[in-house]
Amino acid sequence: MANIASQKKRILRSERERAENRLLTSTVKTYFRRLQAAVESGDADAIAAEHRALVSKIDKAVQKGALHKNAGARKKARAARIAASASS
């Protein structure tokens, strides 16, 4: 355990930041599952809505630094592939 006050504060801040990042990345995974469920149901409106929501969540995670921009681009491409697979 740290003895220096600034280091104690830094540890608390790191824990808060980690929790926020975990929340954002976990939400992205949840929205991927929701998109997959919509694809399996075959409802085109639901697929479009879930895809839009997922892309929004990915963009927010990238903006806040929870995801690297290239990882965000890769996830958006994957989401587009999943959504497009429903139409074929």
Secondary structure, DSSP 4 states (H G I P E B T S, - for coil): ---SHHHHHHHHHHHHHHHHHHHHHHHHHHHHHHHHHHHHHT-HHHHHHHHHHHHHHHHHHHHHTSS-HHHHHHHHHHHHHHHHHHH-
